[in-house]
Each structure stands twice: as C-alpha cells, then as structure tokens.
Amino acid sequence: MKTQPDIMKDIRCIVCGNTDKNQFRIRFEKEDCTVVECMRCTFHFIPPWYRKQIDYREYRTTEAASQVKSGNQWLKTEMNRRRLRMIRKNHKGRDLFDVGAGFGHFMLAGKNMGYRVSGIEIARANAEFIRSELGLPVSEGDFLKLDQSGRYDILTFWDTLEHMDHADQSVEKASCLLRPGGIIVIQVPQLDSVLARLFKEKWWAMGLDHVNYFTRPTIRMLLEKYGFQVRVIKSSIELKIIYNYVIIPKLKKRRKAEKSWTFAERQQAFNRLTQKPRWMLWIGMRIYNALYRTLSFLRIGDEMVVVAVKQ
C-alpha cells in the first residue's frame, strides 16, 4: 500500500509564523497541488512539499525570449507607463529597483521616464534578454542572495511575491534596501477579489507556480510586520493575462487540443493580436487604460496593487 505524503511537513505561515500542523486546514485542491489556510491569521498558501518541483532558473525558455523579442516592444513599454505614473504620485525619488524583472519592459519604461533603473531576475533566459536586447542593468539570481550595499527610493515586485517561497524574507530585505521614506510597490493575485471568490479553485491564478495567495488584510499584516505603512491598496486586472490564460485556453479547449499552451505559444498568439498600425495601438491603449481605471475604481479585478512606505 502506497504511503500518503505528509503535505504539512515543514509547514510555516510567513505572515504570523505559525508552525503548528494542527492550525492549518485544506481550503482548495487542484490536480497538482493543495492550498491550505493558516487558521491563526487566514493566510493561504501552497505547502513546501509541493514546491520542491519548481526550478525558476528555467522558468522561461529561449523560445519564450524569442517570441517576446518579436513582439511589439512599443506596446509592451507603453503598458508599463501607467504603473510608473502611479508610482510618481506616491514618491518623487529616481532610484528604482525591480525584483523579478521578467523581460525588462517595466525597467525600460522607467528608464524612458527618467528613472535610474536596475533589477534582478532569476530566470536565465529573461536576464539574458534584458541585458542583450534592452541594454539594461539586471542581475541574474535569487533576490535573497543579492548584495545589500545598494540603497533605493523605490522597490517593485510586479507579479513576483506570489512566486516566492520566503516572501517574508524578501519583504524584510526590501526594507533594508530602501532609504527611509522609500516605497515598496507590489502587485499580487488577490484571493479576496471578486473574480477569485467567483471561480474558487478554478481561478486561473491558482496553481503550483503561485505559492502565496494574499488578501487585503494578510498583505497588510506582512508589510506592517517589517516596518511598512500601507498607503494604497487597489484592485487591478491585467487584460493581457486574462487573454493569455483565460480566453486562449478556452479557444484551445474548443478546438479539442490535447496539450496545454506554453508561455511561448501564448506570447505568439498575443503577438498576432497586436500586429496593428501604431495609431490603432495608441487608441487601444487609451481605451485599455480607461477600462482599467474604471474596473479598479469599482474594485473589480483578480489582483491588487499595494504601495507601502518604509517607516
């Protein structure tokens, strides 16, 4: 008889520090993982037993980088200007460090808007793309191993903190790297959002590569634990993600395709969608930003953007 694994082995809540196995309960079950809730502080996460299957150094492939390279770079950069305008409203500093830089288009937009940008990215293909194609300073590796000699006005975690097994240590390190009065800006999937509550375990943001599932109260508790004062929490919805991870899979299912789409295939599909004249894309971006502001105001989304100040 096969022994059932102890999924609660080495379990620990990053928000309240709870390690008592009896103080956790299973809340959602997926094909490849289980999401548990800390009964002391209500934080939801995937236990470390499952996380040993993930290696983020190969999180993106050279094929994915090739598809990103062939995409519309103007549009990718333009989509990040909204984020930077929001940052400018909350801090006037210019030294900006991006944690989990992805393919670097947020950094590029920041440079174009006058920021002194740098960042770190754990995926090898991403970091190589940022250095070779965008010419921007990015380190390759684990943020927790980064030298702490630098000091910054702004640290950003765009769709990054949900991937981190030791997110509490990352927030603590961010506090060390920020100057007094500096800000941390985080975007994460929001478990208590309208869409997450609606779809539950079928929510597209829930899966093995996302370890942390924050609500408004739990992200506030984590930040306050390390000396931050939360200034802004607002709903966010990235329509590109909805297109790539909701619309495309539904179309694929309708075509009765067997294998799931890779990131490279999703990016290729998005590239085809955005092969339009610049003037059409410009109008589209204005409509997109207006829709984003409206949905955010109505608190409709599946993510949240958090701005907190180092005390």
Backbone as numpy.savetxt, mean C-alpha at the origin, in Angstrom:
# Nx Ny Nz CAx CAy CAz Cx Cy Cz
-2.75 -40.25 9.89 -3.60 -39.04 9.89 -2.72 -37.79 9.89
-3.01 -36.87 8.98 -2.20 -35.66 8.84 -2.43 -34.71 10.02
-1.35 -34.23 10.61 -1.44 -33.29 11.73 -1.82 -31.90 11.23
-2.81 -31.31 11.87 -3.23 -29.96 11.50 -2.20 -28.94 11.98
-1.84 -27.98 11.13 -0.84 -26.99 11.55 -1.39 -26.06 12.63
-0.51 -25.59 13.47 -0.87 -24.63 14.51 -0.70 -23.23 13.94
-1.77 -22.69 13.35 -1.67 -21.39 12.69 -1.47 -20.25 13.69
-1.68 -20.51 14.97 -1.47 -19.49 15.98 -0.04 -19.48 16.52
0.84 -20.30 15.98 2.22 -20.36 16.44 2.91 -19.01 16.24
3.60 -18.55 17.27 4.36 -17.29 17.24 3.46 -16.08 16.96
2.19 -16.19 17.26 1.28 -15.09 16.95 1.51 -13.91 17.89
1.35 -12.71 17.34 1.55 -11.48 18.10 0.81 -10.34 17.42
0.09 -9.56 18.20 -0.61 -8.39 17.67 0.33 -7.20 17.66
0.53 -6.58 16.50 1.46 -5.45 16.40 0.89 -4.17 17.00
-0.41 -4.14 17.23 -1.03 -2.92 17.76 -0.97 -2.87 19.28
-1.39 -3.97 19.95 -1.43 -3.96 21.41 -0.40 -4.88 22.07
0.30 -5.68 21.24 1.33 -6.56 21.78 0.83 -7.88 22.32
-0.44 -8.20 22.17 -1.03 -9.43 22.67 -0.37 -10.66 22.05
0.03 -11.64 22.89 0.61 -12.89 22.41 -0.13 -14.12 22.95
-1.22 -13.91 23.62 -2.00 -15.00 24.20 -2.86 -15.65 23.11
-2.55 -16.90 22.76 -3.27 -17.60 21.69 -4.77 -17.64 21.93
-5.17 -17.65 23.18 -6.59 -17.73 23.50 -7.32 -16.41 23.30
-6.54 -15.36 23.04 -7.13 -14.04 22.86 -7.18 -13.63 21.38
-7.16 -14.64 20.51 -7.33 -14.41 19.07 -8.43 -15.32 18.56
-9.14 -14.87 17.54 -10.18 -15.70 16.94 -10.16 -15.54 15.42
-10.54 -16.61 14.75 -10.60 -16.59 13.28 -11.82 -15.78 12.84
-11.60 -14.85 11.90 -12.69 -14.02 11.40 -13.02 -14.29 9.94
-12.01 -14.52 9.12 -12.22 -14.78 7.69 -11.33 -15.94 7.25
-11.86 -16.79 6.40 -11.08 -17.90 5.87 -11.09 -17.85 4.34
-9.88 -17.87 3.77 -9.70 -17.87 2.32 -9.10 -19.21 1.91
-8.94 -19.40 0.60 -8.36 -20.65 0.12 -6.91 -20.81 0.58
-6.17 -19.72 0.63 -4.74 -19.80 0.92 -4.35 -19.23 2.27
-5.28 -18.72 3.04 -4.92 -18.12 4.33 -6.14 -17.91 5.22
-5.86 -17.55 6.46 -6.89 -17.24 7.45 -6.59 -15.88 8.07
-7.61 -15.07 8.25 -7.46 -13.77 8.90 -8.01 -13.88 10.32
-7.20 -13.48 11.30 -7.61 -13.56 12.70 -7.80 -12.15 13.27
-8.53 -12.10 14.37 -8.77 -10.84 15.07 -8.20 -10.92 16.47
-7.49 -9.88 16.88 -7.05 -9.76 18.27 -8.26 -9.32 19.10
-8.61 -10.11 20.08 -9.80 -9.82 20.88 -9.58 -8.72 21.90
-8.33 -8.29 22.05 -8.04 -7.19 22.97 -8.21 -5.82 22.32
-7.78 -5.71 21.03 -7.82 -4.38 20.40 -8.56 -4.36 19.07
-9.04 -5.52 18.59 -9.81 -5.71 17.34 -8.97 -5.64 16.07
-7.64 -5.61 16.17 -6.80 -5.59 14.97 -6.89 -6.94 14.26
-6.99 -6.90 12.91 -7.09 -8.10 12.08 -5.80 -8.29 11.29
-5.36 -9.54 11.17 -4.12 -9.82 10.43 -4.02 -11.30 10.08
-3.08 -11.62 9.20 -2.80 -13.01 8.84 -1.67 -13.51 9.73
-1.83 -14.65 10.41 -0.78 -15.15 11.30 0.52 -15.45 10.56
1.65 -15.36 11.26 2.96 -15.55 10.63 3.15 -16.93 10.01
2.40 -17.94 10.45 2.53 -19.28 9.88 2.37 -19.26 8.36
1.42 -18.45 7.86 1.17 -18.36 6.42 2.23 -17.53 5.70
2.77 -16.56 6.39 3.60 -15.56 5.74 4.97 -16.09 5.31
5.34 -17.25 5.80 6.62 -17.82 5.41 6.64 -18.20 3.93
5.50 -18.16 3.28 5.41 -18.52 1.87 5.75 -17.36 0.93
5.93 -16.18 1.46 6.12 -14.99 0.63 7.56 -14.52 0.66
8.11 -14.20 -0.52 9.43 -13.60 -0.64 9.31 -12.36 -1.52
9.32 -11.20 -0.88 9.07 -9.97 -1.63 10.23 -9.52 -2.50
11.38 -10.16 -2.38 12.50 -9.78 -3.26 12.16 -10.06 -4.72
11.30 -11.05 -4.96 10.89 -11.37 -6.32 9.40 -11.05 -6.52
8.93 -10.04 -5.78 7.51 -9.70 -5.80 7.07 -9.24 -7.18
7.95 -8.58 -7.91 7.69 -8.18 -9.29 8.79 -8.76 -10.18
8.42 -9.11 -11.40 9.35 -9.74 -12.32 9.86 -8.73 -13.34
10.89 -9.14 -14.10 11.39 -8.28 -15.17 10.32 -8.09 -16.26
9.46 -9.09 -16.43 8.36 -8.96 -17.39 7.40 -7.87 -16.94
7.13 -7.82 -15.63 6.26 -6.76 -15.10 6.90 -5.40 -15.32
8.21 -5.30 -15.06 8.92 -4.03 -15.28 8.85 -3.61 -16.74
8.93 -4.58 -17.64 8.85 -4.29 -19.06 7.50 -3.70 -19.44
6.43 -4.25 -18.86 5.09 -3.73 -19.13 4.91 -2.33 -18.55
5.46 -2.10 -17.34 5.40 -0.77 -16.74 6.15 0.24 -17.61
7.31 -0.15 -18.11 8.13 0.71 -18.96 7.38 1.10 -20.23
6.60 0.18 -20.80 5.88 0.46 -22.04 4.59 1.23 -21.82
4.22 1.45 -20.56 2.99 2.17 -20.26 3.14 3.67 -20.43
2.05 4.38 -20.22 2.03 5.84 -20.37 2.63 6.47 -19.12
3.88 6.90 -19.21 4.59 7.44 -18.05 3.99 8.77 -17.60
3.52 9.57 -18.52 2.90 10.86 -18.16 1.68 10.61 -17.27
0.86 9.63 -17.65 -0.34 9.34 -16.88 0.01 8.80 -15.50
1.00 7.91 -15.43 1.39 7.34 -14.15 1.88 8.43 -13.19
2.63 9.37 -13.72 3.13 10.47 -12.89 2.00 11.40 -12.49
1.12 11.71 -13.44 0.01 12.61 -13.19 -0.92 12.07 -12.11
-1.10 10.76 -12.07 -1.99 10.15 -11.08 -1.47 10.35 -9.65
-0.18 10.63 -9.52 0.41 10.82 -8.20 0.44 12.28 -7.75
0.15 13.20 -8.64 0.18 14.61 -8.27 -0.88 14.95 -7.24
-2.02 14.25 -7.30 -3.07 14.47 -6.29 -2.54 14.16 -4.90
-1.78 13.09 -4.77 -1.21 12.73 -3.48 -0.27 13.81 -2.97
0.52 14.35 -3.86 1.50 15.37 -3.47 0.83 16.69 -3.11
-0.26 17.01 -3.79 -0.99 18.23 -3.42 -1.57 18.10 -2.02
-2.03 16.91 -1.67 -2.55 16.67 -0.33 -1.43 16.79 0.70
-0.25 16.26 0.38 0.90 16.36 1.28 1.28 17.81 1.50
1.30 18.59 0.43 1.69 20.00 0.52 0.76 20.79 1.44
-0.50 20.38 1.52 -1.43 21.06 2.42 -1.10 20.80 3.89
-0.41 19.68 4.13 -0.14 19.29 5.51 1.29 19.54 5.97
2.21 19.77 5.03 3.60 20.04 5.41 4.32 20.77 4.28
5.12 21.76 4.63 5.83 22.56 3.63 7.25 22.08 3.38
7.68 21.03 4.08 9.05 20.53 3.90 9.27 19.95 2.52
10.56 19.71 2.20 10.90 19.26 0.85 11.64 17.92 0.82
12.11 17.43 1.97 12.84 16.17 1.99 11.84 15.02 2.16
11.65 14.25 1.11 10.61 13.23 1.08 11.23 11.85 0.84
10.86 10.88 1.68 11.37 9.52 1.55 10.17 8.59 1.38
10.20 7.79 0.30 9.09 6.89 -0.02 9.46 5.45 0.32
8.70 4.83 1.20 8.94 3.45 1.64 8.07 2.51 0.81
8.72 1.55 0.15 7.98 0.69 -0.77 7.66 1.46 -2.03
8.71 1.89 -2.74 8.57 2.86 -3.83 7.90 2.30 -5.08
7.65 0.99 -5.13 7.01 0.42 -6.32 7.88 0.61 -7.54
7.29 1.17 -8.59 8.05 1.46 -9.80 8.46 2.93 -9.89
8.29 3.69 -8.78 8.91 5.00 -8.66 8.16 6.18 -9.22
6.93 6.01 -9.68 6.25 7.15 -10.32 5.80 8.21 -9.31
5.56 7.80 -8.06 5.28 8.81 -7.04 6.53 9.64 -6.78
7.68 9.00 -6.70 8.94 9.73 -6.52 9.20 10.68 -7.69
8.92 10.21 -8.91 9.13 11.06 -10.09 8.21 12.28 -10.05
6.96 12.07 -9.69 6.03 13.19 -9.57 6.52 14.16 -8.50
7.05 13.62 -7.39 7.58 14.48 -6.33 8.76 15.31 -6.80
9.66 14.70 -7.53 10.80 15.43 -8.08 10.32 16.55 -8.99
9.35 16.26 -9.84 8.82 17.26 -10.77 8.14 18.41 -10.04
7.67 18.17 -8.82 7.00 19.22 -8.04 7.94 19.89 -7.04
9.25 19.61 -7.15 10.23 20.34 -6.36 10.69 19.67 -5.08
10.30 18.41 -4.85 10.74 17.71 -3.64 12.12 17.08 -3.86
12.87 16.97 -2.78 14.11 16.20 -2.79 13.75 14.77 -2.40
13.68 13.89 -3.39 13.11 12.57 -3.18 14.18 11.49 -3.08
13.87 10.49 -2.29 14.64 9.25 -2.22 13.69 8.19 -1.69
14.12 6.93 -1.72 13.21 5.89 -1.26 13.89 4.55 -1.15
13.09 3.55 -0.80 13.58 2.18 -0.69 12.52 1.24 -1.23
12.98 0.16 -1.89 12.07 -0.82 -2.49 12.70 -2.20 -2.35
11.91 -3.16 -1.87 12.44 -4.49 -1.61 12.49 -5.37 -2.86
11.61 -5.11 -3.84 11.57 -5.94 -5.04 12.68 -5.52 -6.00
13.47 -6.48 -6.42 14.65 -6.22 -7.23 14.29 -5.55 -8.57
13.29 -6.10 -9.27 12.92 -5.55 -10.59 12.45 -4.10 -10.47
11.70 -3.80 -9.42 11.21 -2.43 -9.21 12.37 -1.46 -9.01
13.29 -1.82 -8.10 14.41 -0.93 -7.79 15.28 -0.68 -9.01
15.52 -1.72 -9.79 16.32 -1.55 -11.00 15.63 -0.64 -12.00
14.32 -0.75 -12.11 13.56 0.13 -13.00 13.68 1.59 -12.57
13.52 1.84 -11.27 13.59 3.21 -10.76 14.95 3.84 -11.05
16.00 3.07 -10.82 17.35 3.61 -11.04 17.67 3.79 -12.52
17.38 2.78 -13.33 17.81 2.80 -14.73 16.89 3.61 -15.63
15.58 3.53 -15.39 14.63 4.19 -16.28 14.22 5.59 -15.81
14.14 5.79 -14.50 13.72 7.09 -13.98 14.88 7.91 -13.44
16.02 7.26 -13.20 17.21 7.98 -12.72 17.04 8.56 -11.33
16.32 7.86 -10.46 16.05 8.37 -9.12 16.79 7.54 -8.07
17.14 8.17 -6.93 17.90 7.47 -5.88 17.01 6.57 -5.04
17.18 5.28 -5.19 16.39 4.33 -4.41 17.30 3.21 -3.93
17.13 2.81 -2.68 17.87 1.68 -2.12 17.06 0.41 -2.35
17.75 -0.70 -2.52 17.08 -1.99 -2.66 17.25 -2.78 -1.37
16.14 -3.17 -0.74 16.26 -3.95 0.48 15.13 -3.72 1.45
15.34 -4.18 2.67 14.36 -4.13 3.75 14.45 -2.78 4.47
13.32 -2.11 4.61 13.29 -0.80 5.27 13.84 -0.87 6.69
13.57 -1.97 7.39 14.03 -2.09 8.77 15.55 -2.16 8.89
16.24 -2.51 7.80 17.70 -2.58 7.80 18.35 -1.31 7.25
17.54 -0.32 6.92 18.05 0.93 6.35 18.84 1.72 7.38
19.94 2.32 6.95 20.74 3.19 7.81 19.88 4.36 8.30
19.98 4.67 9.57 19.12 5.70 10.16 19.80 7.07 10.24
20.83 7.30 9.46 21.54 8.58 9.55 20.78 9.72 8.89
19.88 9.39 7.94 19.13 10.45 7.25 18.00 10.99 8.08
17.59 12.22 7.79 16.44 12.83 8.44 15.56 13.47 7.37
14.25 13.31 7.53 13.32 13.72 6.48 12.16 14.52 7.06
11.51 15.28 6.18 10.30 16.02 6.55 9.06 15.16 6.37
9.11 14.26 5.38 7.93 13.48 5.00 8.35 12.05 4.70
7.67 11.08 5.30 7.82 9.68 4.95 6.48 9.15 4.45
6.50 8.45 3.32 5.25 7.95 2.75 5.27 6.43 2.65
4.12 5.83 2.91 3.90 4.39 2.79 2.66 4.17 1.93
2.80 4.24 0.61 1.66 4.05 -0.27 1.45 2.55 -0.53
0.36 2.02 0.00 0.02 0.60 -0.20 1.22 -0.29 0.14
1.82 -0.02 1.28 3.03 -0.73 1.71 2.87 -1.38 3.08
2.30 -0.66 4.03 2.26 -1.13 5.42 1.44 -2.41 5.57
0.48 -2.62 4.69 -0.31 -3.85 4.77 0.51 -5.10 4.42
1.64 -4.90 3.74 2.50 -6.02 3.34 3.53 -6.39 4.41
3.73 -5.54 5.40 4.87 -5.67 6.31 4.55 -6.52 7.53
5.33 -7.59 7.73 5.14 -8.46 8.89 5.38 -7.72 10.20
6.32 -6.80 10.20 6.65 -6.04 11.41 6.31 -4.56 11.19
5.05 -4.32 10.89 4.61 -2.96 10.59 4.82 -2.02 11.77
4.71 -2.54 12.98 4.93 -1.69 14.16 6.36 -1.19 14.21
7.33 -2.06 13.89 8.73 -1.65 13.87 8.99 -0.63 12.75
8.27 -0.77 11.64 8.42 0.18 10.54 7.92 1.56 10.93
6.80 1.61 11.65 6.27 2.90 12.12 7.23 3.52 13.13
7.77 2.69 14.00 8.75 3.18 14.98 9.99 3.74 14.28
10.46 3.03 13.26 11.63 3.51 12.52 11.32 4.80 11.77
10.11 4.89 11.22 9.71 6.12 10.54 9.78 7.31 11.49
9.37 7.09 12.73 9.44 8.16 13.73 10.88 8.60 13.97
11.81 7.63 13.96 13.22 7.96 14.16 13.80 8.75 12.99
13.31 8.47 11.79 13.84 9.12 10.59 13.25 10.51 10.33
12.12 10.79 10.95 11.47 12.08 10.73 12.01 13.15 11.65
12.10 14.36 11.13 12.41 15.52 11.97 11.20 15.84 12.84
11.39 16.50 13.98 10.24 16.92 14.79 9.27 17.76 13.96
8.01 17.41 14.04 7.00 18.11 13.23 6.83 17.53 11.85
7.66 16.54 11.49 7.52 15.87 10.21 6.27 15.01 10.17
5.89 14.58 8.98 4.65 13.79 8.86 4.91 12.43 8.21
4.11 11.48 8.61 4.05 10.18 7.98 2.72 10.12 7.23
2.75 9.64 5.99 1.55 9.52 5.16 1.41 8.06 4.76
0.26 7.49 5.07 0.04 6.05 4.87 -1.25 5.85 4.08
-1.18 4.96 3.09 -2.41 4.48 2.46 -2.44 2.96 2.62
-3.54 2.45 3.18 -3.70 1.02 3.41 -5.14 0.62 3.11
-5.36 -0.66 2.78 -6.74 -1.15 2.69 -7.46 -0.94 4.02
-8.73 -0.56 3.96 -9.48 -0.20 5.17 -10.55 -1.26 5.45
-10.34 -2.03 6.50 -11.24 -3.14 6.82 -12.64 -2.68 7.21
-12.76 -1.48 7.77 -14.09 -0.99 8.14 -14.67 -0.04 7.09
-14.18 -0.14 5.85 -14.73 0.66 4.76 -16.06 0.07 4.28
-16.79 0.85 3.50 -18.07 0.40 2.97 -17.89 -0.87 2.12
-16.89 -0.86 1.24 -16.72 -1.98 0.32 -16.21 -3.24 1.03
-15.32 -3.07 2.01 -14.82 -4.23 2.75 -15.94 -4.89 3.55
-16.79 -4.09 4.17 -17.90 -4.66 4.94 -18.91 -5.35 4.03
-19.03 -4.84 2.82 -19.98 -5.40 1.86 -19.51 -6.76 1.34
-18.24 -6.86 0.99 -17.74 -8.08 0.34 -17.16 -9.10 1.32
-16.79 -8.68 2.53 -16.26 -9.57 3.57 -15.08 -10.38 3.05
-15.12 -11.72 3.17 -13.95 -12.52 2.77 -13.73 -12.51 1.25
-14.69 -12.02 0.48 -14.52 -11.92 -0.97 -13.94 -10.58 -1.40
-13.65 -9.74 -0.42 -13.04 -8.43 -0.69 -11.71 -8.65 -1.40
-11.49 -7.92 -2.50 -10.30 -8.12 -3.35 -9.00 -7.75 -2.66
-9.06 -6.97 -1.59 -7.83 -6.59 -0.88 -7.40 -7.66 0.13
-8.23 -8.67 0.33 -7.93 -9.68 1.34 -7.29 -10.89 0.68
-6.04 -11.20 1.08 -5.32 -12.33 0.51 -3.96 -12.47 1.16
-3.23 -13.48 0.76 -2.00 -13.85 1.44 -0.93 -12.76 1.40
-0.90 -11.94 0.35 0.17 -10.94 0.28 -0.13 -9.71 1.14
-1.32 -9.60 1.71 -1.64 -8.52 2.65 -1.74 -9.11 4.04
-0.82 -8.74 4.91 -0.82 -9.32 6.25 -1.66 -8.51 7.23
-1.72 -7.19 7.07 -2.38 -6.31 8.04 -3.66 -5.71 7.48
-4.72 -5.70 8.29 -6.01 -5.14 7.88 -6.46 -4.13 8.94
-6.15 -2.88 8.66 -6.41 -1.82 9.63 -7.82 -1.27 9.49
-8.35 -0.82 10.63 -9.54 0.02 10.67 -9.09 1.41 11.10
-9.99 2.35 11.08 -9.63 3.70 11.55 -9.12 3.68 13.00
-9.81 2.99 13.91 -9.30 2.98 15.30 -7.94 2.29 15.44
-7.71 1.16 14.73 -6.46 0.43 14.96 -5.26 1.13 14.33
-5.43 1.81 13.20 -4.29 2.54 12.62 -3.96 3.74 13.51
-4.97 4.33 14.12 -4.74 5.43 15.06 -3.98 4.94 16.30
-4.40 3.79 16.82 -3.72 3.24 18.00 -2.26 2.94 17.71
-1.97 2.37 16.55 -0.60 2.03 16.20 0.26 3.29 16.08
-0.24 4.31 15.44 0.54 5.54 15.25 0.75 6.27 16.58
-0.27 6.34 17.40 -0.13 7.02 18.69 0.84 6.28 19.61
0.93 4.97 19.44 1.85 4.16 20.23 3.30 4.60 20.03
3.61 5.15 18.84 4.98 5.56 18.54 5.13 7.07 18.40
4.27 7.79 19.10 4.46 9.22 19.24 3.91 10.09 18.12
3.01 9.56 17.31 2.39 10.35 16.25 1.02 10.85 16.68
0.68 12.02 16.20 -0.67 12.54 16.37 -1.36 12.54 15.01
-2.47 11.81 14.92 -3.17 11.68 13.64 -3.87 13.00 13.31
-3.61 13.49 12.12 -4.20 14.74 11.67 -5.35 14.50 10.70
-5.19 13.55 9.80 -6.19 13.30 8.76 -6.38 11.79 8.58
-7.62 11.34 8.50 -7.95 10.00 8.01 -9.10 10.18 7.03
-8.88 9.81 5.79 -9.96 9.95 4.81 -10.04 8.72 3.92
-11.23 8.45 3.44 -11.45 7.31 2.56 -10.78 7.54 1.22
-10.35 6.43 0.62 -9.66 6.49 -0.66 -10.09 5.31 -1.52
-10.17 5.53 -2.81 -10.45 4.43 -3.73 -9.62 4.65 -4.99
-8.75 3.71 -5.29 -7.89 3.81 -6.47 -8.58 3.05 -7.60
-9.11 3.79 -8.57 -9.90 3.17 -9.62 -9.07 2.25 -10.50
-7.76 2.52 -10.60 -6.90 1.61 -11.37 -6.88 0.22 -10.72
-6.84 0.19 -9.39 -6.83 -1.08 -8.68 -8.16 -1.81 -8.89
-9.26 -1.06 -8.85 -10.57 -1.68 -9.09 -10.61 -2.27 -10.50
-10.06 -1.55 -11.47 -10.04 -2.05 -12.85 -9.18 -3.31 -12.96
-7.98 -3.25 -12.36 -7.03 -4.36 -12.49 -7.44 -5.60 -11.72
-8.03 -5.40 -10.52 -8.26 -6.54 -9.64 -9.73 -6.93 -9.47
-10.64 -6.16 -10.06 -12.06 -6.51 -9.98 -12.65 -6.70 -11.38
-12.51 -5.68 -12.21 -13.13 -5.73 -13.55 -12.45 -6.77 -14.43
-11.10 -6.71 -14.49 -10.37 -7.65 -15.35 -10.63 -9.11 -14.94
-10.52 -9.46 -13.64 -10.81 -10.86 -13.27 -12.22 -11.31 -13.64
-13.20 -10.40 -13.55 -14.56 -10.76 -13.91 -14.68 -11.03 -15.41
-13.99 -10.20 -16.20 -13.97 -10.43 -17.65 -13.29 -11.76 -17.97
-12.21 -12.02 -17.24 -11.46 -13.27 -17.47 -12.33 -14.48 -17.10
-13.06 -14.36 -16.00 -13.92 -15.46 -15.57 -15.02 -15.71 -16.59
-15.52 -14.63 -17.17 -16.57 -14.76 -18.18 -16.05 -15.50 -19.41
-14.75 -15.31 -19.69 -14.16 -16.00 -20.83 -13.73 -17.42 -20.48
-13.98 -17.84 -19.23 -13.68 -19.18 -18.76 -12.18 -19.50 -18.85
-11.36 -18.50 -18.58 -9.92 -18.75 -18.54 -9.58 -19.47 -17.25
-8.57 -20.31 -17.30 -8.26 -21.15 -16.14 -7.28 -20.51 -15.18
-6.20 -19.94 -15.68 -5.19 -19.42 -14.77 -5.48 -17.97 -14.41
-5.01 -17.55 -13.23 -5.20 -16.18 -12.78 -4.23 -15.26 -13.51
-4.59 -14.00 -13.59 -3.76 -13.03 -14.30 -2.58 -12.62 -13.43
-1.44 -12.47 -14.05 -0.26 -11.97 -13.35 -0.30 -10.45 -13.34
0.60 -9.85 -12.52 0.70 -8.39 -12.50 1.05 -7.87 -13.89
1.95 -8.54 -14.59 2.37 -8.11 -15.93 1.19 -8.09 -16.89
0.32 -9.11 -16.81 -0.85 -9.18 -17.70 -1.86 -8.08 -17.36
-2.01 -7.82 -16.06 -2.91 -6.72 -15.67 -2.38 -5.38 -16.17
-1.07 -5.19 -16.04 -0.46 -3.95 -16.48 -0.59 -3.79 -18.00
-0.45 -4.88 -18.72 -0.60 -4.86 -20.17 -2.02 -4.45 -20.56
-3.01 -4.98 -19.85 -4.40 -4.62 -20.11 -4.65 -3.15 -19.81
-4.07 -2.65 -18.72 -4.21 -1.23 -18.38 -3.52 -0.35 -19.42
-2.38 -0.80 -19.93 -1.68 -0.04 -20.97 -2.56 0.13 -22.20
-3.25 -0.94 -22.58 -4.13 -0.85 -23.75 -5.25 0.15 -23.51
-5.76 0.17 -22.29 -6.85 1.10 -21.95 -6.40 2.55 -22.05
-5.12 2.82 -21.76 -4.63 4.21 -21.67 -3.86 4.66 -22.91
-3.96 3.92 -23.99 -3.31 4.34 -25.23 -4.22 5.30 -25.98
-4.32 6.49 -25.42 -5.19 7.53 -25.96 -4.39 8.82 -26.15
-4.87 9.76 -26.97 -4.18 11.05 -27.12 -4.08 11.77 -25.78
-3.03 12.59 -25.65 -2.79 13.28 -24.38 -3.98 14.11 -23.94
-4.66 14.79 -24.87 -5.77 15.66 -24.48 -6.92 14.84 -23.87
-7.12 13.62 -24.38 -8.17 12.77 -23.83 -7.79 12.29 -22.43
-6.52 11.96 -22.25 -6.07 11.53 -20.94 -6.14 12.68 -19.94
-5.84 13.89 -20.38 -5.90 15.07 -19.52 -7.33 15.27 -19.01
-8.30 15.18 -19.91 -9.70 15.31 -19.51 -10.09 14.16 -18.58
-9.64 12.96 -18.93 -9.94 11.80 -18.10 -9.41 11.94 -16.69
-8.21 12.52 -16.54 -7.64 12.71 -15.22 -8.44 13.71 -14.40
-8.97 14.75 -15.06 -9.79 15.73 -14.33 -11.08 15.07 -13.83
-11.67 14.24 -14.66 -12.88 13.53 -14.26 -12.56 12.55 -13.12
-11.44 11.85 -13.27 -11.01 10.88 -12.26 -10.81 11.56 -10.91
-10.11 12.70 -10.90 -9.84 13.40 -9.64 -11.13 13.92 -9.00
-12.06 14.41 -9.84 -13.34 14.89 -9.31 -14.13 13.75 -8.70
-14.12 12.59 -9.36 -14.82 11.42 -8.83 -14.16 10.95 -7.54
-12.84 10.95 -7.51 -12.12 10.54 -6.30 -12.49 11.44 -5.12
-12.50 12.76 -5.33 -12.83 13.70 -4.25 -14.26 13.48 -3.76
-15.17 13.24 -4.68 -16.57 13.03 -4.32 -16.74 11.77 -3.47
-16.15 10.67 -3.94 -16.25 9.40 -3.21 -15.57 9.49 -1.85
-14.44 10.19 -1.80 -13.73 10.36 -0.53 -14.58 11.16 0.45
-15.21 12.22 -0.04 -16.08 13.04 0.81 -17.25 12.23 1.35
-17.77 11.31 0.53 -18.90 10.46 0.93 -18.44 9.25 1.74
-17.12 9.14 1.94 -16.51 8.04 2.69 -16.79 6.70 2.03
-16.77 6.72 0.69 -16.92 5.49 -0.08 -15.57 5.11 -0.66
-15.08 3.95 -0.31 -13.79 3.49 -0.81 -13.44 2.17 -0.17
-12.27 1.68 -0.50 -11.82 0.44 0.14 -10.46 0.62 0.79
-9.93 1.85 0.75 -8.67 2.18 1.40 -8.84 3.46 2.21
-7.82 3.77 3.00 -7.81 5.04 3.70 -6.43 5.66 3.62
-6.40 6.98 3.57 -5.16 7.74 3.62 -5.08 8.38 5.00
-3.93 8.21 5.63 -3.73 8.71 7.00 -2.52 9.63 7.00
-2.69 10.80 7.59 -1.57 11.74 7.79 -1.40 11.95 9.28
-0.19 11.71 9.78 0.08 11.88 11.21 1.38 12.66 11.41
1.41 13.44 12.47 2.54 14.32 12.76 3.41 13.74 13.88
4.72 13.78 13.69 5.63 13.34 14.76 5.65 14.41 15.84
5.39 14.00 17.07 5.36 14.94 18.20 6.77 15.24 18.70
